């Protein structure tokens, strides 16, 4: 009878001990999960910031390209759109800015003769 009572008392104590141990184990797992999620979350935040930085760079480059495209001029010979920075038309070979290649001293001599 005493053994039976002792077994009943132990079984009554053990469930609550098991329950407490089980709850402590669950809390420890939650804590570990939160810690690892915090590390993962920081990594995600760093990646998001890197993507934002790259997007900003791409937007700047896109704006520059858009501006460059609006500055296009037409070749006087073939009529194709070309950059105003070109000295020769890449399509027909027309000399676009002849004044760049002219010797300015010769221009002064020419203008003196014509005046």
Secondary structure as GFF3:
##gff-version 3
##sequence-region A 1 115
A	DSSP	alpha_helix	2	70	.	.	.	ID=ss1
A	DSSP	beta_strand	73	74	.	.	.	ID=ss2
A	DSSP	beta_strand	81	82	.	.	.	ID=ss3
A	DSSP	three_ten_helix	98	100	.	.	.	ID=ss4
A	DSSP	alpha_helix	104	114	.	.	.	ID=ss5
###
